[in-house]
Amino acid sequence: MASLKQYYHTLYYFSKAVFIFKRLKTYLENEFIKDLDFPSSLKDDYFYHSSYYNRTKQYMHANHFFGELLCLLRARPLSVTERMRFANLSSCAPIFDDFFEKESHLPHILSLLQNPVLAHVQTKEEELAVHFLNNILSSSIDREAFIQAALQLFQAQVKSKTQKNITLSNEELLDISIKKGGFSGLMYGHLLSNDKNEDFLKMAYLLGALGQLMDDVFDIYDDAQEGIRTFANQCDSVAEIRMILQKHQAEILLQIEKLKSLDFKTHGFLQVLKIFQSTIEIALLQYEKGVEKYHTKPQQCLQDKRAVWLVDMERPHNIWRLFLLAANQL
């Protein structure tokens, strides 16, 4: 059982998370639109009334938390310029996701990513994507490093389109998830870092990869239903999923020790990371109960009802379980 001190620390970090999201809500209601900087030539009402607007806000919540977590390592919050970059990347991301989902002419999209010039766009969606990308690139960011990370993510997304291929091994599926999440995280790291600190950027990569692995675990049933094979829904047991996650988490802990020796502020980062990781443990514990009850495996999840493999972290019961589990970790 956790001590009173552990409960206090857990409550402290939960309260900080609430404050961060309240601050984000205020930002989205006020400065967000200004940071997207729509020119008169681009009809902003298209963006507001398309599916992109709500999806952008969803991306912003996830990306903003990621940025704030990395900011703990340098003991200062997101700057105004950095928040602007996150807003534009969050606006650009769902559009690029659609390019892959709708199987657009990817060589053309790749050329726009390498050379984002409005004169080369062919659709309104492409115009929006290039606009948001140029907002980032004009903000004194390391343009070459950021574009290189974006190109690596592009190739990872191309590779992820093969996940319905039954010949891919579990190791190949895991590699796809790590690279897709990792290069996303690396891009976020470049939004924050102008000093090219390779150890900081490696942490961004590892943290991004962990986020994608967690997504695969939470989406284990829905991905399988769509015919998307992931490392999680191809595992033979929940224990195998846990082992893979623990191996990646151990790599993150080693990187934390390295950053600590370089005078990064790792204590608060590690505490929040423990809470972050506790959310996935909630899912694994639920899956283990389902396996025990129905005698199925993750790779057989479609034999069960969706509810067995659906983890709703907004349920009060799960929020309370998360609090108790996190308290025992801190």
TAGIJO-V656294 format. One record per residue. N is the residue number from 1. OMEGA is omega in whole degrees, 0 to 359 (NA if undefined). NEAR is the number of other C-alpha atoms within 8 Angstrom. D_LAST is the distance of its C-alpha to the last C-alpha in Angstrom with 1 decimal. Layout:
[[N/OMEGA/NEAR/D_LAST] [N/OMEGA/NEAR/D_LAST]]
This chain:
[[1/182/3/11.7] [2/177/8/8.6] [3/178/6/9.7] [4/179/6/11.2] [5/179/6/9.1] [6/177/11/5.8] [7/179/10/8.4] [8/180/8/9.8] [9/179/10/7.2] [10/179/12/7.1] [11/179/8/10.8] [12/183/8/11.2] [13/174/9/10.2] [14/179/8/12.1] [15/177/8/14.9] [16/179/8/15.1] [17/178/8/15.6] [18/180/8/18.3] [19/180/8/19.9] [20/183/9/20.0] [21/174/9/21.8] [22/177/8/24.1] [23/178/8/25.1] [24/179/10/25.8] [25/178/8/27.9] [26/179/8/29.9] [27/182/9/30.4] [28/180/10/31.7] [29/186/7/34.1] [30/189/8/35.5] [31/186/8/35.2] [32/183/11/34.4] [33/179/8/38.1] [34/182/8/39.3] [35/177/9/37.0] [36/168/11/38.6] [37/180/7/41.9] [38/175/8/44.3] [39/182/5/47.8] [40/182/5/50.9] [41/182/4/52.0] [42/184/7/49.0] [43/184/8/49.0] [44/180/7/45.6] [45/176/6/46.5] [46/181/7/46.2] [47/183/10/42.6] [48/185/9/41.8] [49/175/8/43.7] [50/178/7/42.6] [51/185/8/39.6] [52/187/12/38.0] [53/180/11/37.2] [54/178/7/34.7] [55/178/9/33.3] [56/180/12/32.8] [57/176/10/30.7] [58/177/8/28.5] [59/183/12/28.2] [60/178/11/27.5] [61/181/10/24.5] [62/183/8/22.9] [63/180/11/24.2] [64/178/11/23.3] [65/178/9/19.6] [66/180/9/19.9] [67/180/12/21.7] [68/178/10/19.3] [69/177/10/16.4] [70/180/11/18.7] [71/177/11/19.8] [72/181/13/16.4] [73/181/11/17.6] [74/174/8/20.7] [75/172/7/19.4] [76/184/6/22.0] [77/175/7/22.4] [78/174/10/24.9] [79/179/6/28.4] [80/180/6/31.3] [81/180/7/32.8] [82/178/10/29.6] [83/177/10/29.1] [84/180/12/32.8] [85/179/12/32.3] [86/179/13/29.5] [87/182/12/31.7] [88/176/14/34.6] [89/178/11/32.7] [90/178/13/31.3] [91/182/14/35.0] [92/188/12/36.3] [93/181/10/34.0] [94/178/12/35.2] [95/178/12/38.8] [96/176/9/38.2] [97/179/8/36.5] [98/177/9/39.8] [99/180/12/41.9] [100/182/11/40.4] [101/182/7/40.4] [102/178/6/44.0] [103/175/8/45.0] [104/179/8/46.5] [105/190/7/48.5] [106/176/9/45.6] [107/177/6/47.7] [108/178/7/48.6] [109/178/10/45.0] [110/180/10/44.1] [111/177/9/46.9] [112/179/12/45.7] [113/179/11/42.2] [114/182/8/43.9] [115/186/6/46.4] [116/181/11/45.3] [117/184/8/48.7] [118/181/8/49.7] [119/184/4/53.2] [120/184/7/52.0] [121/182/10/50.3] [122/181/6/52.0] [123/178/6/50.1] [124/178/7/48.5] [125/178/7/45.1] [126/179/10/45.6] [127/177/11/46.7] [128/182/10/43.5] [129/180/12/41.3] [130/178/13/43.3] [131/181/9/43.1] [132/180/13/39.3] [133/180/12/39.1] [134/174/9/41.6] [135/179/12/39.7] [136/186/12/36.8] [137/180/10/39.2] [138/186/7/41.0] [139/178/8/38.0] [140/177/6/38.2] [141/174/11/35.8] [142/188/9/36.4] [143/184/8/38.7] [144/182/6/39.4] [145/181/8/35.8] [146/180/12/34.7] [147/179/10/37.8] [148/177/8/37.2] [149/179/12/33.6] [150/179/12/35.2] [151/177/11/37.9] [152/176/9/35.4] [153/179/12/33.6] [154/180/9/37.1] [155/178/8/38.0] [156/178/11/34.7] [157/175/10/35.6] [158/180/9/39.1] [159/182/9/37.8] [160/178/10/35.6] [161/180/7/38.9] [162/187/7/39.8] [163/175/12/36.9] [164/181/8/39.6] [165/185/7/41.4] [166/180/7/41.2] [167/179/4/42.0] [168/179/8/38.7] [169/177/7/36.6] [170/179/10/32.9] [171/178/7/32.2] [172/178/8/34.2] [173/178/13/32.3] [174/180/10/29.0] [175/178/8/30.5] [176/181/11/31.7] [177/181/15/28.2] [178/182/13/26.6] [179/179/11/29.5] [180/178/14/29.7] [181/183/15/26.1] [182/181/16/26.0] [183/172/15/29.1] [184/179/13/28.0] [185/179/14/24.9] [186/176/14/27.3] [187/178/11/29.4] [188/178/13/26.6] [189/179/14/25.8] [190/175/13/29.5] [191/184/12/29.4] [192/190/9/27.1] [193/175/9/28.3] [194/184/8/31.8] [195/178/4/31.5] [196/177/6/31.3] [197/188/7/28.3] [198/180/6/28.2] [199/175/9/24.7] [200/181/9/23.3] [201/176/13/25.5] [202/177/10/24.4] [203/178/11/20.7] [204/179/14/22.2] [205/182/15/24.1] [206/180/13/21.3] [207/176/11/19.1] [208/178/15/22.3] [209/178/16/22.9] [210/178/14/19.5] [211/179/9/20.4] [212/177/13/23.8] [213/178/12/22.6] [214/177/9/20.4] [215/180/8/23.5] [216/180/14/25.5] [217/180/11/23.4] [218/182/11/23.4] [219/189/9/27.1] [220/182/14/28.1] [221/184/12/30.8] [222/177/7/32.2] [223/180/13/32.5] [224/180/12/34.4] [225/179/8/36.6] [226/180/6/37.6] [227/179/7/38.4] [228/180/9/35.7] [229/177/13/34.5] [230/179/14/30.9] [231/185/12/29.0] [232/184/11/27.1] [233/173/16/30.2] [234/179/10/32.0] [235/181/13/29.6] [236/182/8/31.0] [237/175/8/27.9] [238/178/12/24.3] [239/178/6/23.3] [240/176/9/25.1] [241/181/10/23.1] [242/181/9/19.8] [243/179/8/21.2] [244/179/8/22.3] [245/180/10/18.9] [246/178/8/17.1] [247/179/8/19.9] [248/178/10/19.5] [249/178/9/15.7] [250/178/8/16.6] [251/177/9/19.1] [252/180/11/16.8] [253/176/8/14.6] [254/179/8/18.0] [255/176/11/19.0] [256/179/11/15.9] [257/179/8/17.1] [258/179/9/20.5] [259/178/12/19.8] [260/179/10/18.0] [261/179/7/21.3] [262/176/6/23.2] [263/169/6/21.5] [264/182/9/19.6] [265/190/11/16.7] [266/187/11/13.8] [267/181/6/10.7] [268/178/9/10.6] [269/182/12/11.8] [270/180/9/9.1] [271/179/9/6.3] [272/178/10/9.0] [273/179/8/10.0] [274/177/11/7.1] [275/179/11/8.2] [276/182/8/11.6] [277/180/8/11.6] [278/179/11/10.6] [279/181/10/14.0] [280/178/11/15.9] [281/175/8/14.6] [282/180/11/16.1] [283/183/11/19.3] [284/178/10/19.5] [285/177/8/19.1] [286/181/11/21.9] [287/180/11/24.0] [288/177/9/23.8] [289/179/8/25.2] [290/179/12/27.9] [291/180/10/28.9] [292/183/8/29.2] [293/188/6/31.3] [294/176/7/33.5] [295/175/7/33.6] [296/179/11/33.3] [297/176/11/31.4] [298/181/13/29.7] [299/177/9/33.0] [300/188/9/34.8] [301/182/13/32.7] [302/176/9/35.9] [303/181/6/37.3] [304/171/9/34.9] [305/182/7/34.7] [306/183/8/32.5] [307/180/6/30.3] [308/185/9/29.1] [309/179/13/27.5] [310/181/9/26.7] [311/181/8/23.1] [312/183/6/23.3] [313/176/8/20.0] [314/176/6/21.9] [315/179/7/22.6] [316/180/7/21.1] [317/181/6/20.3] [318/176/11/18.2] [319/178/10/16.4] [320/177/8/15.6] [321/178/9/14.5] [322/180/12/12.2] [323/181/9/10.6] [324/180/9/10.3] [325/179/9/9.2] [326/180/12/6.4] [327/179/12/5.4] [328/180/9/5.8] [329/186/7/3.8] [330/NA/9/0.0]]
